[in-house]
């Protein structure tokens, strides 16, 4: 067998080194570790889903785990591990006046103060009962059109689903970080809406989206969630002493949802809120029939929540 010269060995070493270097720049390279401001999520997060018959766009929210802040505390000092076992679609935008009218045929904001009539503005002055009825009617329309399976539905997102989607894999105060000075780039809130005399919810999608492509999660209109408001976790629910509130024990570890009671959760902050109320963890509540001008909603599309 012929001997390999020293020069040939050096050439082979250089070629091998170049191959290793090239692989490191492509798929062979290991991804950088996540920072403290993020948590591991599915690569499918943020995928756009087909729009429905009322031109409502949806974003895929994958099943996963996250740390949910309880009670809307500021700063968040109490968190619980939550697992969402089912993926779901969530409206890319808040439900607009145009979409509401196409399904419900009404204008609950008509003639009310601090509202701008525009088909692309969020539908406000909407009660929890009304928002739930909208979802039920939309479900019926889509099933009749053959665009929705029998075990699927449109509904309000649960509080856990809402926060999980808002955070989009982050653990910071806002989905964009902890610096509230950046809030104006992502949301309509008291600092850029109410204080300049524009006292109403603005057109959806005018600000930057969160990492999963959801718009107006930190402001514009506050958003109804499916859940009842747990008095054990939210002490301010005691303010509604004249309401027949039913406390329901909820397992907050897996797919949490409270379905009973006359007090319901809303999330997301609004155009009239200060930054602290626009955080990913911020939560508040109102009675089922409440329809303040700052309240709207966005729709989830999923298998039925039992």
Order of alpha helices (4+ residues) and beta strands (2+ residues): alpha-beta-beta-beta-beta-beta-alpha-alpha-beta-alpha-alpha-beta-beta-beta-beta-beta
